[in-house]
């Protein structure tokens, strides 16, 4: 039995990550869940949050937006609107985006505008949580 599987993370800008990994932890709609090699088939939605990738015994962290996850025994494919490695997150820009979104929510908006701004706010908060989380 193989001890790795292929992880592919794709955004609208193109591939964000594509490597053989040992394990990945994902923010699903029903909560955080882990995937190891030979996992059962699964298709689910992803919430904005944090992805933890274990490769060669080391963890890499990504802030992620909403998306779709497909799991097979040999591959995990993620299509998302945001995937940024923790060390590449610009904390000042994420904080600014959070503040802008919160300010806009105080205005009189249509339901569609509220949904768009809430999605932007969720992405900003995910980046800030990942960037500010203490690491070992």
N, C-alpha and C positions, 0 to 999 in steps of 0.2 A: 504494500500500500504506500502510495506517495505521501511524503510529509510536507508538501507544499501544493499550492494551487495558484492559478493566475488571477490577479486582481486588476481590474481595469476601471478607472474612474474617468468619465468623459463629461465635459461641460460644453456649452455652446461654442466656446473658443477653441475646442479641440481636446485631445487627450491630456488629462492632468496627471495621470499616474498609470503605469502599466508594468508590473513586476510579478515574479513568483514570490509568494509570501507564505508564512507559516500559519497566520491567524489574522482575522480582522474583526473589530467590534464596531457595530453600526447602530445609528439612532433610528430604529424603526418606529412606525406609528403606534405600536403597542409597547414600546420601550426599547431599551438598549439590548442588543443580542450579539452573540459571538458566532463566528463561522470558522470552522477548521476544515482541513481536507476531508473529502468524502461526505460532506454535508448533504442532506436530502435536498431535493429540488424545492425551490421557494421563490415566489415572486411577491414583493410587497412594496409599499411606499416608504420613503425615507423622510424624516422630519429634519428641520435644521438642527444642527448639533455638532458632535465631534465623532470623527472616525479615528480609531486607533489601529495602526497597521504594524504587525510584528514580522520583521524580515531579518534573517541572520541573527536572531536573538535580541534585536534592538527595536524599540518602538518609535514610530513616526506618527505625528498627530496632524489631522486636517480639520479645519472648520468647514462645515458643509451646509448647503442649503437644502431645500426640498428636492425630492427626486424619486426615482424608481430603482429598485434593487432586484437583480435576478441572480439566484444562487443555483449552481449545479455542483455535482461532486468534484469537478475539476476547475471551476471558474466562478468568480463573482464579478458581475458587470453592474456598474452604477452609472446612471445618467442623472446629472444634477445641474442646478443652476449656479452652484458655487462649490469650489473645492480648492482650499488654500492651505498649504503647509503652515504649521504654527509659526515657524521662524520667518516666514514671508509675509505675515500679517502686519499691516501698518496700523498699529493701535490707535494713533491719532486720527487717521481717516475713518476707522471703524467707529470710534467714539463720536466723531463729527456726524457721520451718517445716522447714528442712533439718535443724537440730539435733534437733527433735522426731521427725522421720521416722527419722533415724539411731538415736536412742535406742530407738524402738519396735522397730526391726529386731533389737535385742539380746534382746528378750523372746521367749518361746515363743508362736508365732503359727500360725494355720492358713495353708495355701497361699493362700487367698483374701485373707486379711489382708496377707500378705507382698506380693502383687501390688498391692493397693490402696496400701500404703505406698510401694512402689517407684515407682509412678506419681506419687505426691505428691512423693517425693524428686526424681524426674526433672524435674518442673515447677519446683520450687524451685531446682534447680541451673541450669536453663535461664535463669531470671530473674536469678540471680546472675552467670552468665557474660555475659549481655547487658548488665547494669547496670555490671559492672566492666571490661568490654572498653574499652581506650583507643580513642578516636575521633579522626579527623583534624579 
